[in-house]
Amino acid sequence: MTATPPLEGGELDGRRLRREQNRDTVLDAMVELFREGVLQPSSGEIAERAGLSPRSLFRYFEDVDDLHRAAIERQLARARALLDHRSSPDEPTATKIDAIVAARTRLFDATAPAARSARSCAHRHPVIAAQVREARRYLHHQLRVLFAPELEGRAGVLPAVDALCAFEAYELMRFDQGLSRAAAAEALTTALTALLVDSQ
């Protein structure tokens, strides 16, 4: 039997590039399905959207859960720049409120498909549940630092501020209550002002 010759460097690089391109195509297909409201697509739906066979999906991912995790992680990674509220603790409270409201609405609009999918399958996927918890911890810490002067001696106010600034509250205002993006931002600004300014 004739041995298979080793791959040359150029051929190996070409295969690696095709693998990465196909992997990206699959992840893009997942994100598109998330945006369309298909929060837990089947391997067949994903493969059809990506233009690949269902069997070929698992050349790039261990299973559908691994694909979910990678797609959510990718979309959240692309949105990390939106976490920057461009404000500091020593600025006026109203300025900080405007900054955090603008940052959170940008972030939640950009990550909504992945955030919905993460929450819908976190109960059965520990890695995704950990991603959700870590994101919540980061956003909680961001508020605690930014509003430290207003929260001094008022530790009980932070949980309410955190809940108001959470993705779930934004979803409630936008979709359950039917508010526009601007109206949701205005409602959040009013509530934060009541907690951080008017009640001092």
C-alpha positions as CSV (number, residue, x, y, z in Angstrom):
1,M,0.0,0.0,0.0
2,T,1.3,3.4,-0.9
3,A,1.6,5.8,2.0
4,T,-0.3,9.1,1.7
5,P,2.2,11.9,1.3
6,P,2.3,14.5,4.0
7,L,0.5,17.8,3.3
8,E,2.6,20.6,2.0
9,G,2.6,23.8,4.0
10,G,0.4,25.7,1.4
11,E,-2.1,22.9,1.2
12,L,-2.3,22.7,5.0
13,D,-2.8,26.4,5.3
14,G,-5.5,26.3,2.6
15,R,-7.4,23.5,4.5
16,R,-7.1,25.4,7.7
17,L,-8.4,28.6,6.1
18,R,-11.4,26.7,4.5
19,R,-12.1,25.2,7.9
20,E,-12.2,28.6,9.6
21,Q,-14.3,30.0,6.8
22,N,-16.8,27.2,7.1
23,R,-16.9,27.6,10.9
24,D,-17.6,31.3,10.5
25,T,-20.3,30.6,8.0
26,V,-22.0,28.2,10.5
27,L,-21.8,30.8,13.3
28,D,-23.2,33.5,11.1
29,A,-26.1,31.2,10.2
30,M,-26.8,30.7,13.9
31,V,-26.8,34.4,14.6
32,E,-29.2,35.0,11.7
33,L,-31.5,32.4,13.1
34,F,-31.3,33.9,16.6
35,R,-32.3,37.3,15.1
36,E,-35.3,35.7,13.4
37,G,-36.5,34.4,16.7
38,V,-35.3,30.8,16.3
39,L,-33.6,30.5,19.7
40,Q,-32.8,26.8,19.6
41,P,-32.4,25.8,15.9
42,S,-31.9,22.2,14.9
43,S,-28.8,21.0,13.2
44,G,-30.8,20.7,10.0
45,E,-32.0,24.3,10.1
46,I,-28.4,25.5,10.9
47,A,-26.9,23.5,8.1
48,E,-29.5,24.6,5.5
49,R,-28.9,28.3,6.4
50,A,-25.1,27.8,6.2
51,G,-25.3,25.9,2.9
52,L,-23.7,22.8,4.4
53,S,-24.8,19.2,5.1
54,P,-26.0,18.5,8.7
55,R,-23.2,15.9,9.1
56,S,-20.5,18.5,8.2
57,L,-21.5,20.8,11.0
58,F,-19.9,18.5,13.5
59,R,-16.5,18.7,11.8
60,Y,-16.3,22.1,13.4
61,F,-18.3,21.7,16.7
62,E,-18.8,18.9,19.1
63,D,-22.6,19.1,19.1
64,V,-25.5,21.6,18.8
65,D,-24.9,22.8,22.4
66,D,-21.3,23.6,21.6
67,L,-22.4,25.5,18.5
68,H,-24.9,27.5,20.6
69,R,-22.1,28.4,23.1
70,A,-19.8,29.5,20.3
71,A,-22.4,31.6,18.5
72,I,-23.5,33.3,21.7
73,E,-19.8,33.9,22.7
74,R,-19.0,35.3,19.3
75,Q,-21.9,37.8,19.3
76,L,-21.2,39.0,22.8
77,A,-17.5,39.4,22.0
78,R,-18.3,41.6,19.0
79,A,-20.4,43.8,21.4
80,R,-17.8,44.3,24.1
81,A,-16.9,47.7,22.8
82,L,-20.5,48.7,23.6
83,L,-19.9,48.1,27.3
84,D,-18.0,51.3,27.5
85,H,-20.3,54.0,28.9
86,R,-17.6,56.7,28.5
87,S,-18.3,58.2,31.9
88,S,-16.6,58.4,35.3
89,P,-17.8,58.3,38.9
90,D,-16.9,62.0,39.6
91,E,-19.2,63.4,36.9
92,P,-22.7,64.8,37.7
93,T,-25.3,62.1,38.4
94,A,-27.5,63.1,35.5
95,T,-24.6,62.9,33.1
96,K,-23.8,59.4,34.4
97,I,-27.4,58.3,34.1
98,D,-27.6,59.5,30.5
99,A,-24.3,57.7,29.7
100,I,-25.3,54.3,31.2
101,V,-28.8,54.4,29.6
102,A,-27.3,55.1,26.2
103,A,-24.7,52.3,26.7
104,R,-27.1,49.7,27.9
105,T,-29.7,50.4,25.2
106,R,-26.9,50.1,22.5
107,L,-25.6,46.9,24.1
108,F,-29.0,45.2,24.5
109,D,-30.2,46.1,21.0
110,A,-26.9,44.7,19.6
111,T,-26.9,41.5,21.7
112,A,-30.6,40.8,22.0
113,P,-30.7,37.7,19.8
114,A,-27.8,36.0,21.6
115,A,-29.0,37.1,25.0
116,R,-32.5,35.6,24.3
117,S,-30.9,32.3,23.1
118,A,-28.6,32.2,26.1
119,R,-31.4,32.6,28.5
120,S,-33.6,30.0,26.8
121,C,-31.0,27.2,27.0
122,A,-29.0,28.2,30.1
123,H,-31.0,25.8,32.3
124,R,-29.7,22.8,30.4
125,H,-26.2,24.0,29.4
126,P,-23.8,24.9,32.3
127,V,-21.3,26.7,30.1
128,I,-23.9,29.0,28.7
129,A,-25.4,29.5,32.2
130,A,-21.9,30.5,33.4
131,Q,-21.6,33.0,30.5
132,V,-24.9,34.6,31.5
133,R,-23.8,34.8,35.2
134,E,-20.4,36.3,34.2
135,A,-22.1,39.0,32.0
136,R,-24.5,39.9,34.9
137,R,-21.6,40.1,37.3
138,Y,-19.7,42.4,35.0
139,L,-22.6,44.8,34.4
140,H,-23.4,44.8,38.2
141,H,-19.8,45.8,39.0
142,Q,-19.9,48.5,36.3
143,L,-22.9,50.1,38.0
144,R,-21.4,49.8,41.5
145,V,-18.3,51.6,40.4
146,L,-20.0,54.3,38.3
147,F,-22.5,55.2,40.9
148,A,-20.3,54.7,44.0
149,P,-20.8,58.3,45.2
150,E,-24.6,58.1,45.0
151,L,-24.7,54.7,46.6
152,E,-22.5,55.5,49.6
153,G,-24.4,54.5,52.7
154,R,-27.3,53.3,50.5
155,A,-26.4,49.7,49.7
156,G,-30.0,48.7,49.3
157,V,-30.4,50.9,46.3
158,L,-27.9,49.1,44.1
159,P,-30.0,45.9,43.6
160,A,-32.8,48.1,42.2
161,V,-30.5,50.0,39.9
162,D,-29.0,46.7,38.7
163,A,-32.5,45.2,38.0
164,L,-33.6,48.3,36.1
165,C,-30.4,48.3,34.0
166,A,-30.6,44.5,33.2
167,F,-31.4,43.0,29.8
168,E,-34.6,41.4,31.1
169,A,-36.0,44.9,32.2
170,Y,-35.2,46.3,28.7
171,E,-36.9,43.3,27.0
172,L,-40.0,43.8,29.2
173,M,-40.2,47.5,28.3
174,R,-39.6,47.0,24.6
175,F,-41.6,43.9,23.9
176,D,-44.1,43.2,26.7
177,Q,-44.9,46.9,27.2
178,G,-44.4,47.8,23.5
179,L,-42.2,50.8,24.1
180,S,-40.0,52.2,21.4
181,R,-36.3,52.3,22.0
182,A,-36.5,56.0,22.8
183,A,-39.5,55.5,25.2
184,A,-37.7,52.7,27.0
185,A,-34.6,54.8,27.4
186,E,-36.7,57.7,28.8
187,A,-38.5,55.4,31.2
188,L,-35.1,54.0,32.4
189,T,-33.7,57.5,32.8
190,T,-36.7,58.6,34.8
191,A,-36.5,55.5,37.1
192,L,-32.8,55.9,37.7
193,T,-33.2,59.6,38.4
194,A,-35.9,58.8,41.0
195,L,-33.6,56.3,42.7
196,L,-30.2,58.2,42.5
197,V,-31.2,61.9,42.5
198,D,-34.7,62.6,43.8
199,S,-34.4,60.2,46.7
200,Q,-31.2,61.6,48.1
